[in-house]
């Protein structure tokens, strides 16, 4: 039911705007709780949310483990529980990994639609995991790029990515080679220190920074963070969870929802960064979309 994540865009845009409207928007959502698993180097995140506009109540349980020796296991695994908000009954248990991959890419696509330069020809993806595939799918569906490039720490995985997606993708031997001259850049890595540097980035480019979801992890260097206009999904989350934001001291210009509401401008002529941490209400909207589609089919 999420084969085409672009079908989620209107619901996600409404949810982002409602979230940024505060109490009037009817989204109730705390910053995610993250429990470390010190013995194994992992984390368990708990992400509950209620959306009044959708009358939907969910919580997502997500585990993320960095640098797993067994690469057959995904770094992120998730389950979404959908409840009946009128009485608290559990209605469905959904594959949160698919929902996370698709809704994250869809929100990046919303940011890109608003923030990318007018004549964007080159897309660059840094990373070759699950999020690289979901971002490639929706970006090539919604936008027309003359060239798509990929870089990954393991060249083997980058080559596998390029051979398994439907369109032509250029595998680059360095992140710098991939980024140079790119109009839209997506960082979807497990990096804990910067892999993207400001002096590589073309002025006016748009960056979707999706990895580095811990306060001490980075994907982008200080120069890029400080010399770009910074957009986030949630101010509170970015100031609590994002090492890119916290450690650089970069100033947040707007939440994506404020741009969608029209209370803040998009500024596509500037170099822009969208720091995506993912919000529970995005899972809520996506889970309800999947459940409603499944219910209609049954």
C-alpha angles and dihedrals in degrees: 000000000000096000089119106040090185087078086069094059100093093048092046093047090052091048093050091049092046091050092052091048089070120213091350090062093061097227114137110191132144122207106273119272112233121198116195120223096205099181092059103028095244140120137218115210125196116200118180124176143166124203115197093194090058095030086225130144123191144150126204124209111201131177122198126187123183123219099001114194089214100065091184087078115075116241089232125042124175146177126196121208115204117201134192100249093206096063109003096249116153106244103176146359110215136190099260094189093067091042092049093049095047100041093046092053091045092054090048087052090052090051091047093049089055101037112029121106117268095251105038111172107156125059119191124192120193108198132034105219133107094299092051089059095046092047092047091051098052096035093054090045095051103031136041114230124178091209137022119196131188135194128181133172087241106054089197090065091047091052090048090051093050092050095047102049120082100241134056114281126183114222110217125206095218137027089238092056091049094048101042109109094357117146097199122030126188119194111198103159139128089234118148094188128043117290096168120063129198096229090061095054122097112236110258094025121138121228126198105200105196106156129064098067097169128083092244098043125092139189100167128053126236094257093058094043094049099041096049132074103253123219124179138183092231127011092205093051094045092051091048104036112022117090088188090061101033099044096042094047087222116169118243110231099189148335114250088241090060090056091048090050090049095240092115128036122243098224097202090171090068130070102268136193124197108197105203119197096159124239132232092235089061088058090046093054093044094047092050090048091053094043093048091049091048092047091050090052090052 
